[in-house]
Amino acid sequence: MRDAVHREELTSVSIIIPTYNEAENILELIHVIDNNLQNHFTYELIVVDDNSPDGTGEIVENYAINECRGYVKSAAEKSPLRGALLFAK
């Protein structure tokens, strides 16, 4: 119960990560963000992949499924970042 109360008192932030061909780096970046923010903020990570041919989107999508997290894949939109901003809480 104490952790739940503590979480409610934390500042909430949305972090939008635009990606293109970041398959080698994206999971490390997500882990670094998690490790640095988890005890200081409640947060959501929104990864917007611009149809990377290296599989960045699929890597993030699989990670999101395994970690019970959301994922925005909006490469079909004219403005992927606009879609992410609309998705953010």
PyMOL Python script that loads the backbone (N, CA, C, O; Angstrom):
from pymol import cmd

cmd.read_pdbstr("""\
ATOM      1  N   MET A   1       0.826  -1.193   0.000  1.00  0.00           N
ATOM      2  CA  MET A   1       0.000   0.000   0.000  1.00  0.00           C
ATOM      3  C   MET A   1       0.869   1.256   0.000  1.00  0.00           C
ATOM      4  O   MET A   1       0.559   2.248  -0.660  1.00  0.00           O
ATOM      5  N   ARG A   2       1.948   1.189   0.745  1.00  0.00           N
ATOM      6  CA  ARG A   2       2.821   2.350   0.814  1.00  0.00           C
ATOM      7  C   ARG A   2       3.390   2.704  -0.562  1.00  0.00           C
ATOM      8  O   ARG A   2       3.472   3.883  -0.906  1.00  0.00           O
ATOM      9  N   ASP A   3       3.789   1.687  -1.367  1.00  0.00           N
ATOM     10  CA  ASP A   3       4.304   1.938  -2.709  1.00  0.00           C
ATOM     11  C   ASP A   3       3.250   2.568  -3.600  1.00  0.00           C
ATOM     12  O   ASP A   3       3.570   3.438  -4.410  1.00  0.00           O
ATOM     13  N   ALA A   4       1.997   2.146  -3.467  1.00  0.00           N
ATOM     14  CA  ALA A   4       0.912   2.710  -4.275  1.00  0.00           C
ATOM     15  C   ALA A   4       0.720   4.185  -3.954  1.00  0.00           C
ATOM     16  O   ALA A   4       0.536   4.999  -4.859  1.00  0.00           O
ATOM     17  N   VAL A   5       0.759   4.530  -2.690  1.00  0.00           N
ATOM     18  CA  VAL A   5       0.619   5.927  -2.293  1.00  0.00           C
ATOM     19  C   VAL A   5       1.813   6.721  -2.811  1.00  0.00           C
ATOM     20  O   VAL A   5       1.652   7.824  -3.332  1.00  0.00           O
ATOM     21  N   HIS A   6       2.995   6.164  -2.667  1.00  0.00           N
ATOM     22  CA  HIS A   6       4.205   6.835  -3.140  1.00  0.00           C
ATOM     23  C   HIS A   6       4.124   7.084  -4.643  1.00  0.00           C
ATOM     24  O   HIS A   6       4.476   8.174  -5.096  1.00  0.00           O
ATOM     25  N   ARG A   7       3.672   6.109  -5.427  1.00  0.00           N
ATOM     26  CA  ARG A   7       3.546   6.254  -6.873  1.00  0.00           C
ATOM     27  C   ARG A   7       2.576   7.373  -7.229  1.00  0.00           C
ATOM     28  O   ARG A   7       2.826   8.122  -8.174  1.00  0.00           O
ATOM     29  N   GLU A   8       1.485   7.501  -6.502  1.00  0.00           N
ATOM     30  CA  GLU A   8       0.498   8.537  -6.791  1.00  0.00           C
ATOM     31  C   GLU A   8       1.059   9.933  -6.541  1.00  0.00           C
ATOM     32  O   GLU A   8       0.593  10.902  -7.139  1.00  0.00           O
ATOM     33  N   GLU A   9       2.042  10.044  -5.675  1.00  0.00           N
ATOM     34  CA  GLU A   9       2.627  11.335  -5.354  1.00  0.00           C
ATOM     35  C   GLU A   9       3.696  11.753  -6.362  1.00  0.00           C
ATOM     36  O   GLU A   9       4.098  12.916  -6.379  1.00  0.00           O
ATOM     37  N   LEU A  10       4.162  10.828  -7.199  1.00  0.00           N
ATOM     38  CA  LEU A  10       5.214  11.137  -8.159  1.00  0.00           C
ATOM     39  C   LEU A  10       4.664  11.934  -9.335  1.00  0.00           C
ATOM     40  O   LEU A  10       3.494  11.809  -9.698  1.00  0.00           O
ATOM     41  N   THR A  11       5.516  12.742  -9.913  1.00  0.00           N
ATOM     42  CA  THR A  11       5.164  13.490 -11.115  1.00  0.00           C
ATOM     43  C   THR A  11       5.026  12.518 -12.276  1.00  0.00           C
ATOM     44  O   THR A  11       5.811  11.578 -12.405  1.00  0.00           O
ATOM     45  N   SER A  12       4.038  12.744 -13.110  1.00  0.00           N
ATOM     46  CA  SER A  12       3.791  11.879 -14.257  1.00  0.00           C
ATOM     47  C   SER A  12       4.317  12.541 -15.532  1.00  0.00           C
ATOM     48  O   SER A  12       4.054  13.716 -15.787  1.00  0.00           O
ATOM     49  N   VAL A  13       5.060  11.774 -16.327  1.00  0.00           N
ATOM     50  CA  VAL A  13       5.610  12.301 -17.570  1.00  0.00           C
ATOM     51  C   VAL A  13       5.394  11.319 -18.715  1.00  0.00           C
ATOM     52  O   VAL A  13       5.299  10.109 -18.508  1.00  0.00           O
ATOM     53  N   SER A  14       5.317  11.865 -19.926  1.00  0.00           N
ATOM     54  CA  SER A  14       5.269  11.062 -21.147  1.00  0.00           C
ATOM     55  C   SER A  14       6.556  11.317 -21.913  1.00  0.00           C
ATOM     56  O   SER A  14       6.935  12.467 -22.136  1.00  0.00           O
ATOM     57  N   ILE A  15       7.223  10.253 -22.313  1.00  0.00           N
ATOM     58  CA  ILE A  15       8.465  10.374 -23.065  1.00  0.00           C
ATOM     59  C   ILE A  15       8.219   9.789 -24.454  1.00  0.00           C
ATOM     60  O   ILE A  15       7.862   8.619 -24.595  1.00  0.00           O
ATOM     61  N   ILE A  16       8.413  10.616 -25.466  1.00  0.00           N
ATOM     62  CA  ILE A  16       8.206  10.183 -26.848  1.00  0.00           C
ATOM     63  C   ILE A  16       9.578   9.972 -27.481  1.00  0.00           C
ATOM     64  O   ILE A  16      10.419  10.871 -27.480  1.00  0.00           O
ATOM     65  N   ILE A  17       9.792   8.780 -28.019  1.00  0.00           N
ATOM     66  CA  ILE A  17      11.064   8.430 -28.631  1.00  0.00           C
ATOM     67  C   ILE A  17      10.831   8.162 -30.115  1.00  0.00           C
ATOM     68  O   ILE A  17      10.329   7.098 -30.476  1.00  0.00           O
ATOM     69  N   PRO A  18      11.190   9.115 -30.983  1.00  0.00           N
ATOM     70  CA  PRO A  18      11.088   8.853 -32.419  1.00  0.00           C
ATOM     71  C   PRO A  18      12.278   7.988 -32.850  1.00  0.00           C
ATOM     72  O   PRO A  18      13.411   8.235 -32.437  1.00  0.00           O
ATOM     73  N   THR A  19      12.014   6.976 -33.681  1.00  0.00           N
ATOM     74  CA  THR A  19      13.092   6.083 -34.094  1.00  0.00           C
ATOM     75  C   THR A  19      13.102   5.849 -35.594  1.00  0.00           C
ATOM     76  O   THR A  19      12.071   5.901 -36.264  1.00  0.00           O
ATOM     77  N   TYR A  20      14.279   5.596 -36.089  1.00  0.00           N
ATOM     78  CA  TYR A  20      14.481   5.121 -37.452  1.00  0.00           C
ATOM     79  C   TYR A  20      15.826   4.388 -37.468  1.00  0.00           C
ATOM     80  O   TYR A  20      16.871   4.984 -37.206  1.00  0.00           O
ATOM     81  N   ASN A  21      15.785   3.114 -37.773  1.00  0.00           N
ATOM     82  CA  ASN A  21      16.981   2.260 -37.806  1.00  0.00           C
ATOM     83  C   ASN A  21      17.760   2.308 -36.491  1.00  0.00           C
ATOM     84  O   ASN A  21      18.961   2.578 -36.478  1.00  0.00           O
ATOM     85  N   GLU A  22      17.073   2.047 -35.407  1.00  0.00           N
ATOM     86  CA  GLU A  22      17.704   2.027 -34.081  1.00  0.00           C
ATOM     87  C   GLU A  22      17.621   0.652 -33.424  1.00  0.00           C
ATOM     88  O   GLU A  22      17.616   0.543 -32.198  1.00  0.00           O
ATOM     89  N   ALA A  23      17.555  -0.402 -34.250  1.00  0.00           N
ATOM     90  CA  ALA A  23      17.423  -1.754 -33.714  1.00  0.00           C
ATOM     91  C   ALA A  23      18.531  -2.109 -32.725  1.00  0.00           C
ATOM     92  O   ALA A  23      18.284  -2.800 -31.737  1.00  0.00           O
ATOM     93  N   GLU A  24      19.736  -1.644 -32.985  1.00  0.00           N
ATOM     94  CA  GLU A  24      20.870  -1.968 -32.114  1.00  0.00           C
ATOM     95  C   GLU A  24      20.859  -1.190 -30.802  1.00  0.00           C
ATOM     96  O   GLU A  24      21.538  -1.573 -29.850  1.00  0.00           O
ATOM     97  N   ASN A  25      20.092  -0.100 -30.745  1.00  0.00           N
ATOM     98  CA  ASN A  25      20.168   0.792 -29.588  1.00  0.00           C
ATOM     99  C   ASN A  25      18.891   0.911 -28.766  1.00  0.00           C
ATOM    100  O   ASN A  25      18.956   1.279 -27.593  1.00  0.00           O
ATOM    101  N   ILE A  26      17.746   0.615 -29.340  1.00  0.00           N
ATOM    102  CA  ILE A  26      16.482   1.000 -28.707  1.00  0.00           C
ATOM    103  C   ILE A  26      16.236   0.315 -27.370  1.00  0.00           C
ATOM    104  O   ILE A  26      15.786   0.969 -26.430  1.00  0.00           O
ATOM    105  N   LEU A  27      16.512  -0.963 -27.255  1.00  0.00           N
ATOM    106  CA  LEU A  27      16.246  -1.629 -25.969  1.00  0.00           C
ATOM    107  C   LEU A  27      17.161  -1.120 -24.868  1.00  0.00           C
ATOM    108  O   LEU A  27      16.742  -0.981 -23.719  1.00  0.00           O
ATOM    109  N   GLU A  28      18.406  -0.842 -25.217  1.00  0.00           N
ATOM    110  CA  GLU A  28      19.312  -0.270 -24.216  1.00  0.00           C
ATOM    111  C   GLU A  28      18.796   1.094 -23.755  1.00  0.00           C
ATOM    112  O   GLU A  28      18.819   1.395 -22.562  1.00  0.00           O
ATOM    113  N   LEU A  29      18.332   1.915 -24.695  1.00  0.00           N
ATOM    114  CA  LEU A  29      17.777   3.221 -24.336  1.00  0.00           C
ATOM    115  C   LEU A  29      16.569   3.068 -23.420  1.00  0.00           C
ATOM    116  O   LEU A  29      16.452   3.783 -22.425  1.00  0.00           O
ATOM    117  N   ILE A  30      15.677   2.147 -23.746  1.00  0.00           N
ATOM    118  CA  ILE A  30      14.490   1.915 -22.904  1.00  0.00           C
ATOM    119  C   ILE A  30      14.907   1.494 -21.498  1.00  0.00           C
ATOM    120  O   ILE A  30      14.343   1.973 -20.515  1.00  0.00           O
ATOM    121  N   HIS A  31      15.891   0.601 -21.396  1.00  0.00           N
ATOM    122  CA  HIS A  31      16.358   0.149 -20.073  1.00  0.00           C
ATOM    123  C   HIS A  31      17.005   1.290 -19.285  1.00  0.00           C
ATOM    124  O   HIS A  31      16.802   1.397 -18.075  1.00  0.00           O
ATOM    125  N   VAL A  32      17.771   2.131 -19.952  1.00  0.00           N
ATOM    126  CA  VAL A  32      18.403   3.264 -19.270  1.00  0.00           C
ATOM    127  C   VAL A  32      17.332   4.220 -18.736  1.00  0.00           C
ATOM    128  O   VAL A  32      17.420   4.690 -17.602  1.00  0.00           O
ATOM    129  N   ILE A  33      16.336   4.497 -19.550  1.00  0.00           N
ATOM    130  CA  ILE A  33      15.241   5.371 -19.107  1.00  0.00           C
ATOM    131  C   ILE A  33      14.526   4.742 -17.913  1.00  0.00           C
ATOM    132  O   ILE A  33      14.297   5.406 -16.902  1.00  0.00           O
ATOM    133  N   ASP A  34      14.174   3.462 -18.032  1.00  0.00           N
ATOM    134  CA  ASP A  34      13.505   2.769 -16.921  1.00  0.00           C
ATOM    135  C   ASP A  34      14.323   2.847 -15.640  1.00  0.00           C
ATOM    136  O   ASP A  34      13.800   3.196 -14.581  1.00  0.00           O
ATOM    137  N   ASN A  35      15.598   2.524 -15.738  1.00  0.00           N
ATOM    138  CA  ASN A  35      16.455   2.497 -14.547  1.00  0.00           C
ATOM    139  C   ASN A  35      16.602   3.863 -13.900  1.00  0.00           C
ATOM    140  O   ASN A  35      16.748   3.956 -12.681  1.00  0.00           O
ATOM    141  N   ASN A  36      16.565   4.912 -14.688  1.00  0.00           N
ATOM    142  CA  ASN A  36      16.755   6.253 -14.137  1.00  0.00           C
ATOM    143  C   ASN A  36      15.475   6.926 -13.670  1.00  0.00           C
ATOM    144  O   ASN A  36      15.527   7.841 -12.848  1.00  0.00           O
ATOM    145  N   LEU A  37      14.338   6.497 -14.174  1.00  0.00           N
ATOM    146  CA  LEU A  37      13.092   7.182 -13.827  1.00  0.00           C
ATOM    147  C   LEU A  37      12.171   6.421 -12.890  1.00  0.00           C
ATOM    148  O   LEU A  37      11.311   7.026 -12.251  1.00  0.00           O
ATOM    149  N   GLN A  38      12.330   5.120 -12.795  1.00  0.00           N
ATOM    150  CA  GLN A  38      11.333   4.299 -12.117  1.00  0.00           C
ATOM    151  C   GLN A  38      11.044   4.694 -10.669  1.00  0.00           C
ATOM    152  O   GLN A  38       9.917   4.498 -10.213  1.00  0.00           O
ATOM    153  N   ASN A  39      11.972   5.220  -9.955  1.00  0.00           N
ATOM    154  CA  ASN A  39      11.721   5.605  -8.562  1.00  0.00           C
ATOM    155  C   ASN A  39      11.466   7.095  -8.375  1.00  0.00           C
ATOM    156  O   ASN A  39      11.288   7.567  -7.252  1.00  0.00           O
ATOM    157  N   HIS A  40      11.451   7.831  -9.481  1.00  0.00           N
ATOM    158  CA  HIS A  40      11.311   9.279  -9.387  1.00  0.00           C
ATOM    159  C   HIS A  40      10.057   9.820 -10.072  1.00  0.00           C
ATOM    160  O   HIS A  40       9.571  10.895  -9.717  1.00  0.00           O
ATOM    161  N   PHE A  41       9.537   9.089 -11.041  1.00  0.00           N
ATOM    162  CA  PHE A  41       8.375   9.539 -11.813  1.00  0.00           C
ATOM    163  C   PHE A  41       7.481   8.354 -12.124  1.00  0.00           C
ATOM    164  O   PHE A  41       7.941   7.213 -12.177  1.00  0.00           O
ATOM    165  N   THR A  42       6.199   8.630 -12.329  1.00  0.00           N
ATOM    166  CA  THR A  42       5.377   7.673 -13.050  1.00  0.00           C
ATOM    167  C   THR A  42       5.490   8.135 -14.495  1.00  0.00           C
ATOM    168  O   THR A  42       5.457   9.336 -14.763  1.00  0.00           O
ATOM    169  N   TYR A  43       5.622   7.214 -15.414  1.00  0.00           N
ATOM    170  CA  TYR A  43       5.909   7.628 -16.779  1.00  0.00           C
ATOM    171  C   TYR A  43       5.409   6.614 -17.789  1.00  0.00           C
ATOM    172  O   TYR A  43       5.154   5.451 -17.475  1.00  0.00           O
ATOM    173  N   GLU A  44       5.281   7.094 -18.993  1.00  0.00           N
ATOM    174  CA  GLU A  44       4.990   6.223 -20.114  1.00  0.00           C
ATOM    175  C   GLU A  44       6.027   6.505 -21.191  1.00  0.00           C
ATOM    176  O   GLU A  44       6.430   7.649 -21.398  1.00  0.00           O
ATOM    177  N   LEU A  45       6.445   5.463 -21.861  1.00  0.00           N
ATOM    178  CA  LEU A  45       7.350   5.593 -22.993  1.00  0.00           C
ATOM    179  C   LEU A  45       6.543   5.353 -24.259  1.00  0.00           C
ATOM    180  O   LEU A  45       5.866   4.334 -24.390  1.00  0.00           O
ATOM    181  N   ILE A  46       6.617   6.279 -25.174  1.00  0.00           N
ATOM    182  CA  ILE A  46       5.923   6.146 -26.445  1.00  0.00           C
ATOM    183  C   ILE A  46       6.989   6.115 -27.526  1.00  0.00           C
ATOM    184  O   ILE A  46       7.662   7.114 -27.779  1.00  0.00           O
ATOM    185  N   VAL A  47       7.136   4.963 -28.159  1.00  0.00           N
ATOM    186  CA  VAL A  47       8.126   4.816 -29.219  1.00  0.00           C
ATOM    187  C   VAL A  47       7.398   4.929 -30.548  1.00  0.00           C
ATOM    188  O   VAL A  47       6.445   4.198 -30.817  1.00  0.00           O
ATOM    189  N   VAL A  48       7.862   5.855 -31.369  1.00  0.00           N
ATOM    190  CA  VAL A  48       7.274   6.068 -32.692  1.00  0.00           C
ATOM    191  C   VAL A  48       8.325   5.675 -33.716  1.00  0.00           C
ATOM    192  O   VAL A  48       9.325   6.371 -33.896  1.00  0.00           O
ATOM    193  N   ASP A  49       8.092   4.563 -34.379  1.00  0.00           N
ATOM    194  CA  ASP A  49       9.034   4.106 -35.386  1.00  0.00           C
ATOM    195  C   ASP A  49       8.549   4.514 -36.766  1.00  0.00           C
ATOM    196  O   ASP A  49       7.380   4.328 -37.104  1.00  0.00           O
ATOM    197  N   ASP A  50       9.447   5.068 -37.554  1.00  0.00           N
ATOM    198  CA  ASP A  50       9.102   5.552 -38.890  1.00  0.00           C
ATOM    199  C   ASP A  50       9.402   4.486 -39.945  1.00  0.00           C
ATOM    200  O   ASP A  50      10.097   4.735 -40.930  1.00  0.00           O
ATOM    201  N   ASN A  51       8.849   3.275 -39.704  1.00  0.00           N
ATOM    202  CA  ASN A  51       8.954   2.182 -40.668  1.00  0.00           C
ATOM    203  C   ASN A  51      10.411   1.796 -40.946  1.00  0.00           C
ATOM    204  O   ASN A  51      10.813   1.658 -42.102  1.00  0.00           O
ATOM    205  N   SER A  52      11.179   1.628 -39.901  1.00  0.00           N
ATOM    206  CA  SER A  52      12.597   1.278 -40.037  1.00  0.00           C
ATOM    207  C   SER A  52      12.773  -0.067 -40.731  1.00  0.00           C
ATOM    208  O   SER A  52      12.132  -1.048 -40.354  1.00  0.00           O
ATOM    209  N   PRO A  53      13.635  -0.122 -41.742  1.00  0.00           N
ATOM    210  CA  PRO A  53      13.873  -1.392 -42.421  1.00  0.00           C
ATOM    211  C   PRO A  53      14.728  -2.365 -41.607  1.00  0.00           C
ATOM    212  O   PRO A  53      14.838  -3.535 -41.973  1.00  0.00           O
ATOM    213  N   ASP A  54      15.334  -1.904 -40.514  1.00  0.00           N
ATOM    214  CA  ASP A  54      16.187  -2.779 -39.702  1.00  0.00           C
ATOM    215  C   ASP A  54      15.415  -3.536 -38.625  1.00  0.00           C
ATOM    216  O   ASP A  54      16.021  -4.282 -37.855  1.00  0.00           O
ATOM    217  N   GLY A  55      14.104  -3.367 -38.550  1.00  0.00           N
ATOM    218  CA  GLY A  55      13.298  -4.109 -37.581  1.00  0.00           C
ATOM    219  C   GLY A  55      13.126  -3.430 -36.235  1.00  0.00           C
ATOM    220  O   GLY A  55      12.690  -4.073 -35.280  1.00  0.00           O
ATOM    221  N   THR A  56      13.452  -2.165 -36.131  1.00  0.00           N
ATOM    222  CA  THR A  56      13.300  -1.447 -34.866  1.00  0.00           C
ATOM    223  C   THR A  56      11.877  -1.578 -34.332  1.00  0.00           C
ATOM    224  O   THR A  56      11.678  -1.878 -33.155  1.00  0.00           O
ATOM    225  N   GLY A  57      10.902  -1.355 -35.183  1.00  0.00           N
ATOM    226  CA  GLY A  57       9.506  -1.420 -34.764  1.00  0.00           C
ATOM    227  C   GLY A  57       9.121  -2.768 -34.197  1.00  0.00           C
ATOM    228  O   GLY A  57       8.437  -2.840 -33.176  1.00  0.00           O
ATOM    229  N   GLU A  58       9.550  -3.833 -34.843  1.00  0.00           N
ATOM    230  CA  GLU A  58       9.232  -5.185 -34.374  1.00  0.00           C
ATOM    231  C   GLU A  58       9.898  -5.488 -33.046  1.00  0.00           C
ATOM    232  O   GLU A  58       9.308  -6.143 -32.186  1.00  0.00           O
ATOM    233  N   ILE A  59      11.121  -5.014 -32.874  1.00  0.00           N
ATOM    234  CA  ILE A  59      11.824  -5.214 -31.596  1.00  0.00           C
ATOM    235  C   ILE A  59      11.062  -4.546 -30.461  1.00  0.00           C
ATOM    236  O   ILE A  59      10.853  -5.146 -29.407  1.00  0.00           O
ATOM    237  N   VAL A  60      10.652  -3.315 -30.679  1.00  0.00           N
ATOM    238  CA  VAL A  60       9.918  -2.580 -29.648  1.00  0.00           C
ATOM    239  C   VAL A  60       8.551  -3.210 -29.417  1.00  0.00           C
ATOM    240  O   VAL A  60       8.102  -3.326 -28.277  1.00  0.00           O
ATOM    241  N   GLU A  61       7.898  -3.612 -30.482  1.00  0.00           N
ATOM    242  CA  GLU A  61       6.589  -4.235 -30.355  1.00  0.00           C
ATOM    243  C   GLU A  61       6.666  -5.521 -29.537  1.00  0.00           C
ATOM    244  O   GLU A  61       5.825  -5.743 -28.665  1.00  0.00           O
ATOM    245  N   ASN A  62       7.652  -6.369 -29.799  1.00  0.00           N
ATOM    246  CA  ASN A  62       7.832  -7.601 -29.023  1.00  0.00           C
ATOM    247  C   ASN A  62       8.168  -7.300 -27.568  1.00  0.00           C
ATOM    248  O   ASN A  62       7.667  -7.964 -26.661  1.00  0.00           O
ATOM    249  N   TYR A  63       8.999  -6.319 -27.352  1.00  0.00           N
ATOM    250  CA  TYR A  63       9.340  -5.916 -25.982  1.00  0.00           C
ATOM    251  C   TYR A  63       8.089  -5.426 -25.248  1.00  0.00           C
ATOM    252  O   TYR A  63       7.857  -5.778 -24.092  1.00  0.00           O
ATOM    253  N   ALA A  64       7.299  -4.619 -25.930  1.00  0.00           N
ATOM    254  CA  ALA A  64       6.080  -4.075 -25.311  1.00  0.00           C
ATOM    255  C   ALA A  64       5.113  -5.194 -24.935  1.00  0.00           C
ATOM    256  O   ALA A  64       4.501  -5.156 -23.867  1.00  0.00           O
ATOM    257  N   ILE A  65       4.976  -6.174 -25.796  1.00  0.00           N
ATOM    258  CA  ILE A  65       4.084  -7.302 -25.505  1.00  0.00           C
ATOM    259  C   ILE A  65       4.580  -8.069 -24.289  1.00  0.00           C
ATOM    260  O   ILE A  65       3.796  -8.392 -23.397  1.00  0.00           O
ATOM    261  N   ASN A  66       5.868  -8.362 -24.245  1.00  0.00           N
ATOM    262  CA  ASN A  66       6.442  -9.131 -23.132  1.00  0.00           C
ATOM    263  C   ASN A  66       6.434  -8.361 -21.822  1.00  0.00           C
ATOM    264  O   ASN A  66       6.361  -8.967 -20.753  1.00  0.00           O
ATOM    265  N   GLU A  67       6.509  -7.043 -21.882  1.00  0.00           N
ATOM    266  CA  GLU A  67       6.556  -6.219 -20.685  1.00  0.00           C
ATOM    267  C   GLU A  67       5.201  -5.592 -20.350  1.00  0.00           C
ATOM    268  O   GLU A  67       5.107  -4.766 -19.442  1.00  0.00           O
ATOM    269  N   CYS A  68       4.157  -5.982 -21.078  1.00  0.00           N
ATOM    270  CA  CYS A  68       2.803  -5.443 -20.872  1.00  0.00           C
ATOM    271  C   CYS A  68       2.784  -3.921 -21.006  1.00  0.00           C
ATOM    272  O   CYS A  68       2.240  -3.218 -20.153  1.00  0.00           O
ATOM    273  N   ARG A  69       3.373  -3.433 -22.063  1.00  0.00           N
ATOM    274  CA  ARG A  69       3.420  -2.004 -22.330  1.00  0.00           C
ATOM    275  C   ARG A  69       2.793  -1.719 -23.680  1.00  0.00           C
ATOM    276  O   ARG A  69       2.660  -2.604 -24.525  1.00  0.00           O
ATOM    277  N   GLY A  70       2.415  -0.471 -23.863  1.00  0.00           N
ATOM    278  CA  GLY A  70       1.859  -0.056 -25.137  1.00  0.00           C
ATOM    279  C   GLY A  70       2.953   0.319 -26.119  1.00  0.00           C
ATOM    280  O   GLY A  70       4.112   0.510 -25.749  1.00  0.00           O
ATOM    281  N   TYR A  71       2.565   0.419 -27.350  1.00  0.00           N
ATOM    282  CA  TYR A  71       3.499   0.782 -28.415  1.00  0.00           C
ATOM    283  C   TYR A  71       2.725   1.461 -29.524  1.00  0.00           C
ATOM    284  O   TYR A  71       1.642   1.007 -29.895  1.00  0.00           O
ATOM    285  N   VAL A  72       3.266   2.540 -30.056  1.00  0.00           N
ATOM    286  CA  VAL A  72       2.612   3.254 -31.159  1.00  0.00           C
ATOM    287  C   VAL A  72       3.433   3.037 -32.411  1.00  0.00           C
ATOM    288  O   VAL A  72       4.620   3.358 -32.452  1.00  0.00           O
ATOM    289  N   LYS A  73       2.803   2.497 -33.418  1.00  0.00           N
ATOM    290  CA  LYS A  73       3.463   2.347 -34.706  1.00  0.00           C
ATOM    291  C   LYS A  73       2.657   3.166 -35.688  1.00  0.00           C
ATOM    292  O   LYS A  73       1.604   2.728 -36.152  1.00  0.00           O
ATOM    293  N   SER A  74       3.139   4.347 -36.007  1.00  0.00           N
ATOM    294  CA  SER A  74       2.330   5.255 -36.800  1.00  0.00           C
ATOM    295  C   SER A  74       3.037   5.704 -38.069  1.00  0.00           C
ATOM    296  O   SER A  74       2.871   6.842 -38.509  1.00  0.00           O
ATOM    297  N   ALA A  75       3.826   4.812 -38.656  1.00  0.00           N
ATOM    298  CA  ALA A  75       4.579   5.181 -39.852  1.00  0.00           C
ATOM    299  C   ALA A  75       3.662   5.512 -41.023  1.00  0.00           C
ATOM    300  O   ALA A  75       4.060   6.239 -41.934  1.00  0.00           O
ATOM    301  N   ALA A  76       2.457   4.995 -41.009  1.00  0.00           N
ATOM    302  CA  ALA A  76       1.538   5.250 -42.119  1.00  0.00           C
ATOM    303  C   ALA A  76       0.987   6.674 -42.092  1.00  0.00           C
ATOM    304  O   ALA A  76       0.504   7.182 -43.104  1.00  0.00           O
ATOM    305  N   GLU A  77       1.062   7.297 -40.950  1.00  0.00           N
ATOM    306  CA  GLU A  77       0.557   8.663 -40.839  1.00  0.00           C
ATOM    307  C   GLU A  77       1.519   9.639 -41.506  1.00  0.00           C
ATOM    308  O   GLU A  77       2.710   9.361 -41.644  1.00  0.00           O
ATOM    309  N   LYS A  78       0.989  10.774 -41.914  1.00  0.00           N
ATOM    310  CA  LYS A  78       1.845  11.809 -42.496  1.00  0.00           C
ATOM    311  C   LYS A  78       2.759  12.400 -41.433  1.00  0.00           C
ATOM    312  O   LYS A  78       3.862  12.850 -41.745  1.00  0.00           O
ATOM    313  N   SER A  79       2.320  12.403 -40.198  1.00  0.00           N
ATOM    314  CA  SER A  79       3.112  12.957 -39.112  1.00  0.00           C
ATOM    315  C   SER A  79       3.106  11.994 -37.927  1.00  0.00           C
ATOM    316  O   SER A  79       2.249  12.105 -37.049  1.00  0.00           O
ATOM    317  N   PRO A  80       4.062  11.039 -37.888  1.00  0.00           N
ATOM    318  CA  PRO A  80       4.095  10.074 -36.792  1.00  0.00           C
ATOM    319  C   PRO A  80       4.192  10.714 -35.411  1.00  0.00           C
ATOM    320  O   PRO A  80       3.569  10.237 -34.463  1.00  0.00           O
ATOM    321  N   LEU A  81       4.971  11.792 -35.289  1.00  0.00           N
ATOM    322  CA  LEU A  81       5.089  12.432 -33.980  1.00  0.00           C
ATOM    323  C   LEU A  81       3.782  13.063 -33.542  1.00  0.00           C
ATOM    324  O   LEU A  81       3.477  13.082 -32.349  1.00  0.00           O
ATOM    325  N   ARG A  82       3.015  13.572 -34.469  1.00  0.00           N
ATOM    326  CA  ARG A  82       1.694  14.120 -34.129  1.00  0.00           C
ATOM    327  C   ARG A  82       0.822  13.017 -33.543  1.00  0.00           C
ATOM    328  O   ARG A  82       0.134  13.228 -32.545  1.00  0.00           O
ATOM    329  N   GLY A  83       0.852  11.846 -34.160  1.00  0.00           N
ATOM    330  CA  GLY A  83       0.098  10.704 -33.630  1.00  0.00           C
ATOM    331  C   GLY A  83       0.532  10.339 -32.230  1.00  0.00           C
ATOM    332  O   GLY A  83      -0.302  10.013 -31.385  1.00  0.00           O
ATOM    333  N   ALA A  84       1.830  10.389 -31.972  1.00  0.00           N
ATOM    334  CA  ALA A  84       2.337  10.077 -30.633  1.00  0.00           C
ATOM    335  C   ALA A  84       1.889  11.104 -29.623  1.00  0.00           C
ATOM    336  O   ALA A  84       1.524  10.753 -28.501  1.00  0.00           O
ATOM    337  N   LEU A  85       1.909  12.354 -29.999  1.00  0.00           N
ATOM    338  CA  LEU A  85       1.450  13.405 -29.086  1.00  0.00           C
ATOM    339  C   LEU A  85      -0.013  13.237 -28.732  1.00  0.00           C
ATOM    340  O   LEU A  85      -0.407  13.476 -27.591  1.00  0.00           O
ATOM    341  N   LEU A  86      -0.818  12.833 -29.690  1.00  0.00           N
ATOM    342  CA  LEU A  86      -2.222  12.601 -29.427  1.00  0.00           C
ATOM    343  C   LEU A  86      -2.422  11.383 -28.521  1.00  0.00           C
ATOM    344  O   LEU A  86      -3.381  11.332 -27.752  1.00  0.00           O
ATOM    345  N   PHE A  87      -1.523  10.410 -28.611  1.00  0.00           N
ATOM    346  CA  PHE A  87      -1.615   9.204 -27.819  1.00  0.00           C
ATOM    347  C   PHE A  87      -1.196   9.444 -26.377  1.00  0.00           C
ATOM    348  O   PHE A  87      -1.697   8.774 -25.473  1.00  0.00           O
ATOM    349  N   ALA A  88      -0.296  10.377 -26.144  1.00  0.00           N
ATOM    350  CA  ALA A  88       0.245  10.633 -24.797  1.00  0.00           C
ATOM    351  C   ALA A  88      -0.864  11.047 -23.840  1.00  0.00           C
ATOM    352  O   ALA A  88      -1.821  11.718 -24.227  1.00  0.00           O
ATOM    353  N   LYS A  89      -0.720  10.640 -22.602  1.00  0.00           N
ATOM    354  CA  LYS A  89      -1.718  10.958 -21.573  1.00  0.00           C
ATOM    355  C   LYS A  89      -1.584  12.379 -21.110  1.00  0.00           C
ATOM    356  O   LYS A  89      -2.341  12.822 -20.246  1.00  0.00           O
TER     357      LYS A  89
END
""", "prot")
cmd.dss("prot")
cmd.show_as("cartoon", "prot")
cmd.util.cbc("prot")
cmd.orient("prot")
